[in-house]
Amino acid sequence: MTMFISFGSISFTVLFISGLISYVLSNKHFLLMLISLEVMVLSMYMILFFYFIQFNFESFVNMIYLTLSVSEGALGLSILVNLIRTHGMDMVLVFDSLW
């Protein structure tokens, strides 16, 4: 059985890899790291969506994944708000006590 790889799955795989590279390279600001994580989560959601559509599986797992990703995003934003309130900035280097 040959697998059919669509243009959508390839483009969302490239989007996931670019989000991963952006996450690795943007380690100075917490907000940029959160945005990179959200790009990776949304691209994984779309890859799962195309996979379930292609093989006619039930997409209830996508709803659970989307619910968990939204709660993860809300938790990240609440940590960011608390961080800015206590330290005044979102620089990751502020938390390193060795400097």
Secondary structure, DSSP 4 states (H G I P E B T S, - for coil): -PPPPPHHHHHHHHHHHHHHHHHHH--SBHHHHHHHHHHHHHHHHHHHHHHHHHTT--THHHHHHHHHHHHHHHHHHHHHHHHHHHHSS-BGGGG-TT-
